[in-house]
């Protein structure tokens, strides 16, 4: 994948536990927001309880990841509430709920770096180019 491609993002966990949380997750949801990528990023950055704990943003999408269904329900509610509090709405037709892995949720995520823990390369599956 081309890191110069605007559809590819590098995600650097600012919380050390985020990489582990993502790798241990068993349930995933993608929320597609009817907002600009900048507005989504600003909302995530201004809501530290969300950022890098159990969700990550890419463009106008948010991937939510959890270890089990009960935890996931709480995480999805927290993310939707945070965006609702800012007057933002999701495009329900482009969301993917309760998927078994991030590929089913519409993402391709690869560890980047020597130890594989430092960063993740994130791209929406529909934007993957050979």
C-alpha positions in Angstrom: 0.0 0.0 0.0 1.1 3.5 -0.8 1.6 5.7 2.3 1.4 8.7 0.0 -2.2 7.7 -0.9 -4.7 10.1 0.8 -6.9 7.1 1.6 -4.2 5.6 3.9 -3.7 6.8 7.4 -1.1 6.0 10.0 -2.5 5.6 13.5 -0.1 6.1 16.4 -1.7 5.0 19.6 -1.3 7.8 22.2 -2.4 5.3 24.8 0.0 2.4 25.1 -2.9 0.0 25.8 -4.6 0.9 22.5 -2.5 -1.5 20.4 -3.2 -4.3 22.8 -6.9 -3.5 22.9 -7.1 -3.6 19.1 -5.3 -6.9 18.9 -7.4 -8.5 21.6 -10.7 -7.3 20.2 -13.3 -9.9 19.0 -16.1 -7.6 17.9 -15.9 -4.5 15.6 -18.2 -1.8 14.4 -17.6 0.9 11.7 -19.6 4.1 12.0 -19.7 6.3 8.9 -20.4 9.9 9.8 -22.0 12.6 7.7 -19.2 15.0 8.5 -15.9 16.1 7.2 -12.8 14.1 8.2 -11.5 17.2 10.0 -14.7 17.5 12.1 -14.6 13.8 13.0 -10.9 14.1 14.0 -11.6 17.3 16.1 -14.4 15.5 17.9 -12.3 12.5 18.7 -9.4 14.6 19.8 -11.6 16.6 22.1 -13.1 13.5 23.7 -10.0 11.8 25.3 -12.1 9.0 26.9 -12.7 7.7 23.3 -9.5 8.4 21.5 -7.2 5.4 21.2 -8.9 3.4 23.9 -11.5 1.5 21.9 -11.9 3.4 18.7 -9.9 5.1 16.0 -10.9 7.5 13.3 -10.0 7.3 9.6 -11.4 10.0 7.3 -15.1 10.2 8.3 -15.2 6.7 9.7 -14.7 5.4 13.2 -13.8 1.8 14.0 -14.9 0.7 17.4 -13.3 -2.5 18.8 -14.0 -4.5 22.0 -13.3 -7.8 23.7 -16.9 -8.9 24.1 -20.5 -8.0 23.2 -21.4 -6.4 26.4 -18.3 -4.1 26.4 -18.9 -3.4 22.7 -22.5 -2.2 23.3 -21.2 0.3 25.9 -18.4 1.4 23.6 -20.7 1.9 20.6 -23.1 3.9 22.7 -20.3 6.1 24.1 -19.1 6.9 20.6 -22.5 7.6 19.2 -23.3 9.8 22.2 -20.1 11.8 21.8 -20.9 12.5 18.2 -24.6 13.2 18.9 -23.6 15.7 21.6 -21.7 17.6 18.8 -24.8 17.5 16.6 -23.2 14.9 14.2 -25.1 12.1 12.5 -24.2 8.7 11.2 -25.1 7.4 7.7 -26.7 4.2 8.9 -26.6 2.6 5.4 -22.8 2.8 5.4 -22.2 1.5 9.0 -21.3 -2.1 9.8 -22.3 -3.3 13.2 -21.0 -6.2 15.4 -18.5 -7.8 12.9 -16.1 -10.6 13.8 -13.1 -8.8 12.5 -11.9 -5.4 11.2 -12.0 -6.7 7.6 -15.7 -7.5 7.9 -16.1 -4.0 9.3 -14.5 -2.5 6.2 -11.0 -1.8 7.3 -7.5 -3.1 6.5 -5.1 -2.6 9.4 -1.5 -3.6 9.4 1.2 -3.1 12.1 4.0 -0.7 11.0 7.4 -0.5 12.4 10.0 -3.0 13.7 8.1 -4.2 16.8 4.6 -4.0 15.2 3.4 -2.1 18.3 4.4 1.4 17.4 1.8 2.3 14.8 -0.9 0.9 12.5 -1.5 1.6 8.9 -5.3 2.0 8.4 -7.2 2.0 5.2 -10.8 1.5 4.4 -11.2 -1.8 2.5 -12.9 -0.1 -0.5 -9.8 2.1 -0.9 -7.2 -0.7 -1.0 -5.2 -0.4 -4.2 -2.8 -3.0 -5.6 
